[in-house]
Amino acid sequence: MTDDEARNICKTYVDTYLDKIHRISSTQDASMNAIIEYVTNKCVEDLILTEDIEVARSALDVLMMKELTRNAISIDSIQTQIQAGVQEALVDLHEATEEADNKVRNMLSRINTLTRCNPLTPPDMTTKTTTTTTTTSVSLRASSINIHPNAKWAQNGITVAGGNGRGSETNQLAHPWGLYVDDDETIYVADWGNHRIVEWKSGAMNGKVVAGGNEAHQLYAPRDVIVDKESDSLIISGCGNGRVVRWPYQNGTSGETIISNIDCIGLTMDENRSLYVVDNEKHQVRRYKIGGAQGTVVAGGNGQGNRRDQLSKPRYVFVDRDHSVYVSDNETHGVMKWEEGAKQGIVVAGGQGPGNSLTQLNAPQGVVVDQLGTVYVADWGNDRIIRWPKGATQGTVIIGRNGEGVQSNQLDCPVGLSFDRHGNLYVVDFGNHQVQRFNIE
């Protein structure tokens, strides 16, 4: 689902409800306008992540409660107003929801029809490879340096990409997702809302578009990117058009489709240049070796569920030196580890249902693992980064102890995660349209 599609859906629900109660947002007081804007934006962010229309319906519950209590000045008056108006409010809510459901159903039907009539990828999954003379010098997603188990990071982040509001200028990003940090601290960002990959040199005020466009031969809503130095190319998951592409770094104007017909989100590569790809729709991770055509399931692949041999809407993947696969599993709210050749995984972080305790995660996204086996997770729903030592039953919050926000010590829906070679932590701050670096102390 694209940013525009999610925003149209959320606005349909919000506007339908406001029309039902005969209130127009532009004529409300400042506080009501702010709430409407906040609810709409939060709906968009959550809908992009979950692709669950129930998110948009829930937004109306918030507006209904605000409308019921808008003139209340005390706890008693809040209770009185709710009791007096709740029946009528529930009727309005129900009618508005049904009306919006029908509008959105028609909207999605048109989108699906257009997609079927204008497919962006071939119907069959195929893999193409580039022949090279060596299989070494692959730059991995996370640094291989040791990080002390009690290491601390600065709590105030430094903006290293974006940070100038949502937009398409070279100093802006629009709902970024994955990132890759190179050896020289150059950052590559999957700029989801702008359908492009942006390169930010260390200390740069502006980025450079190195891949992009939403034509069939270009990009559409990319969610992750890595660098393959052997082929001097970027490998990109183009979630919106269901494929993985290899994009030449030097003067590339289009990408080569290497995997098609896949709902890909996260991807990574091991030292042998085997590619690991998360298939969100099929609830699995597949490994594609050089010269391989179909790939091998290395995690999940047994349908959607919470059994140890299953995944449920997996997001991002990390592979360690032993070729164990770590997967952030969105709907089981945990991180699972699958050793090489294993038929089942084990939960190494979260997995206790959604929540904000130190034993829980809420829709985890980016995941990286250090040499000690410590797992670091972007805890999307809790706006924090949490560290989970090997064998631990609970984690510790290392970044984002101050809730959702725009300050340098806050995050808003963190997604992508990576270290540089010094141990500094890079976080894609999805809701604030930026990448933050938290320096190791």
N, C-alpha and C positions, 0 to 999 in steps of 0.2 A: 504494500500500500504506500503510495507516494504522500508527500507532505500536503500537496494540494487536495488530494482525495480525502485524507483524514480531516483536514480543515473544513472542507465542504460538508462532510458528514456531521462533524461536531456543530458547525454553525446551523445546519438544518435542524438539529434537535433543539438547540438553544433558542433560535429565532422562532421556531414553531411554538415552543412553550411560552415565550414572551408575548407572542401574538395571541395565544389562547387566554392569557390573563390580562390582555389589553394593556400591556406595558411595553413601551418602546425604550430600548436601552439608552438612546441618545438623550432622552428627556429625564433620566433618573439622576439622583444625586451622585456626587463623585464616588462615594463609597460603593454604591450599587454598580456603577459603571466599572469600577476596578474589580469587583467580584465577578461580574459577567466576563470581563476580559481574562481574569485569572482562570476561571472555570473552563472557558473555551480553550485557552492555551494548554492547560493541564490535560484536558480531554484529548487534544491533538497529540501530545507527547505520549500519553498512555495508549492511545489507539494505534499509533505507529508501532509501538513495541508489541502490543498484544494481538492486534488485528481482531479484537473482540468488540462487537457493536455494543455489548453490555456496558462498556466503559462510557459511551456517549449517553446511554440511558441514565446511568448513575449520576451524570453531571446535572441532570434535571432535579434529582433529589436535593442536591446542594442548593440550587436556586429556589426550590420550593420552601425549604426551611428558612432561607434568608428572607423570602417574601413574607412568610408567616410571622417573623419576629422583627421586621424592619423598624417598627416604632417602639419596641420594648425597651424599657430603661432599667428593669430589675428582673431578678430570677422569677418572682411571682408574676410579673406582667408577661414574661415569656411564656410561662405555663398557661396563663389565661388565654393569651392570643392563640397558642397552638390548639388548645381545646376548643376554642370558638370557631376556628377556621379550618381545622384539619380535614373535615369531611369534604367540604367544597374544594379544598386544595388538592386532595387526592383524586377527585373526579377530573379536575383540570389536568392534573399530571397524567392520569391514565389516558385521557383523550388526546393530549398533546403527544404522548409517546406513541400511540397507535398511528396518529397522522404522520408523525416523523418517520416511523417504521416503514410506512408505505412509500413515502418520498424517497427514503434511502434505498429501499428495495428496488425501486425503479432506476435510481441512479446507478446502483451497482450492476443492475442488469444491462444498462447501456455500456458501462465500462467493460463488462465481461464480453459483450457482443463485439465491441471494438477490438478487444484483445484476440478473440477467436478469428476475426476476419483479417487481422494484421499481425500474424505471429512474428515475434522478434527473434525466435530461435528455431532451429530445426527440430522435428519431433523426436528424433533419436538421439541418445547420449553418445557422443563420440569424443575421443581424446586425441589431440595432436601433440607432438613433442618436437622440441628443437634439438638437433644433434649438436653435442659439444665434445671437446677433446678431453675433458676432465670432469670429475664429479666432486671437486673440492671447492673451498672458498665460498661456501654458501653462508650468507649473513642471516643468523637466526633472529626470531622475533625478540627474545629476551637475552640480556647479557649473560654470559656464563660465569661471571664473577661470583665469588662467595659474598653473601650478605649476612652480617652478624644476626643471630636470632633475636637480639634485643635492639636492633637498629631503630633509630628514630629519624623522622623526616620533618622538615619545617612545616608548620601548620598553615602558613600563608603561601599560596601558590603564586607562581610567576606565569603570566600569560605568554605563551610562546607561539601561538597561532590563533588567529581570529581575535575575539574579544571586543569587537566594535559593533556588536549587535548583529542580528540576522540580516544577511544580504549576500550579494554576488560580486561585490568588489574584491580586489586582490588582498585587501586587509580584513576580509570578512569570511565567515563560514555560515552554513545554514543546516542546522541539525546534523553535525558530523557524527560518524559512528566509529569505525576502526582506525588504527594508526600503526605506523611502523617507524621506529627510530633507528637510523643508520649509525655506523661506527663514529662518524664525525658529527653526530647529534643533529643531522638533518632529519626533519620530520616529514613523513608522507601521510596525508590525512584523506580518508574517504569522506568527501564532502557530499553527503547523501542528498541534501536538498537542492544542491546546485549541479548534480550529475557529473561530478568531476573528481579528480585526484589532484590535490594541491601540495606542492613541495615548499617547505619553509626551512631555509637555512638557519643555522644557529644565530640568534640575535637579529634576524631580519624583521622588519616592520611590515613587510608585504610578502605574500606567497606567490608562487609561480604555478600556473596550471600546466601539469605535465601529462594529463590524460583527461578526456572529457567529451561531453556531447551526448545527446540522447537519441541519435539516429541508430539504426539497426547495427551499424558497424562501429558504434561508439559506446557510450555508457548510459545507464539509466539506473538511478538510485543505488550507487555502490555502497556496500556496507563494510568492506574490509580490503586491505591491500598489504602486500609484502613485496620485498625486493629480491629478485633472483640475479645475483651478480654474475653468475656464469653466462647467462644469456643477455646480460645487461638490459633487463626488462622488469616491468612491474607485473605482478599477478594480482588480479582484481576480481572480487566477487560482485557481479552485477545483479543484485537481488531483484531489481525491478524487471529485468528482462531474462531472468532465469538462466544465467550462464556464468562461467568463469572465463576470463580473457587474459591473454598475455599481451602486454602493451610495450612496444619498444621504448626504451627510455630516451634514446637520442633521436629527436625530431620525429617521434611517432605521431601519426595522424589518425591511426585506427588500430584496433586490437584484433588479435587472432583468437577466435573461440576455441578453447581447449577442452571445455566441458559444457554441455548444453542440457536443457530440460532439467534444471535442478534449482531448488529453492535454497540457494547458498547464502549463508551469512558469514561465519568466520572461516578463515583458512590459515594454514601455516605450512612450513616446510622443514624437513629434517636435514641432517648433514649429508645425506645421500641424494638430496634433491627430490625425495618422494614428497608428494603434495597431499596434505590432509585437508579434507573439505567437509564442512558441516552441512548436512541436508536437513533443514528445519522441517520440511513437510514430511519427509520419510523417517524422521526421528533417528538419524544415524550419522556416523562419521565414516567416510570412505578414504582409503589411502590409494593414491595413484602413483605407481612407480614409473620411472622413465621407460617409455615404450609400452606401458600398459594401456589397455583400451577401456576396460570397464571399472577398474578399481576394486578394492577389497574392503568389506565392512570391518572396521576395527573397533567400533563402539556402537551399541544399539542394534538396530536392524530387525528387531522383533516386534514391530508395532509400537504404538504410543502407550506408555504406562509407567508405573513406578516400581516395577520389578527390577532386580539387579541386572537383568539382561535387556533392559529397555531404557529408552530415553523419552522425554516429553518436551518437545519444542526446544531442542538444543540450540545454543547461540554461538559461543566461541570455543576455540580449541587451542591447547598447548601440548607440545610433544617434548619430553625430556631426553637426556642422553641415552637412556635405556629403551627409548621408543615407547614408553608408557604414554598413554593419551589421557589428558585431563579435559573434561568437557563441562562447561557451565550449562546446566539444564534448567531452562526457564520455568517450566510449570511444576517441577518438583522442588524448586527453590534450593538447589544444591549444586555442588561440583562433584562429578564422579571421575574416578581414575580407573582406566582399563589398561592393565599390563599387556605387553605385546603377546598376542596369541590368545588372550583370555576370552572366554565366552560370557563372562559376567564382570561387572564393574563393582567398585566399592565407593561409598560416599566418603569424601575426604573433607568436605566443608558443607555446613548447612544440612539440608535434607529433612528438616524438622517442620516443614510447612512455612508459609510466609509469616514474617514477623521481624521485630527489631531487637530481639535479645541477642546476646553474644553466641548463642547456639543456632541462630537462624539467619537466613538470607531472604531477600525479597526480590525475585526476578533477577538473578545474577547474570552479569554480562561478561566483560573481559576477564581473562584469567591468565596469570603467569606463575611460574614455579621456579624457585631458586635451586642451587645445588644441594641444599640441605633438605629439599622436599617441602619447604614451606610454600603454602599456596596463598596467592594474593588475588583478591576478587573485587571487581567493581560491583558493588551492591546497589544496583539501580534504584530500587524502591525505597531504600533507606538513605540515599544520597551520601554514601560513605565508601571508603576503601577498607577492607578488612583483611587481616593477616591470620592465617590458620596454620600453626606449626604442624609438622608431620606427627600423626597419631593423636593430635589434640581433639578434645570433645567440644571445644568452643574457641572462638577467635578473639582477636583484639582489634579495635578500631585504630588505624594508623593515620587516616586522613578523613576529614569531614565529620567532626564531632559537634558541629553547630547547626545541623539541619539544612534544609534546602534554602538556597539563596544565591545572591550575586556577588557577595563579598569574597575576598581572596582566600578566606578560610572556610568557604562553603562550596558545595557542589549542587548541581541540579540535574539529576539523572545521569550519573557517570556510566560510560559505556566502554570504550577502548582503553587498554591498559598496557604499559610497557616500561621497562627499565632502559637506561643508557648504560654504557660501560663503566660509569662511575657509581652506579647504584641510585641515581636520581630517578624519581618515579614520574611518569607522564600519564596524565588522565584526560581522556576526551570528555569534556563537560557538555554533554548533548544539549541540555536545556538552555545553557548560556552561550552556545555557539562558539566554543573556544577549546583550546587545549591548554591545560595547566601543567607546569612542572613543579614538583615538590622536591627540593634539594635534600639529599641525605645529610644528616648532621654528624 
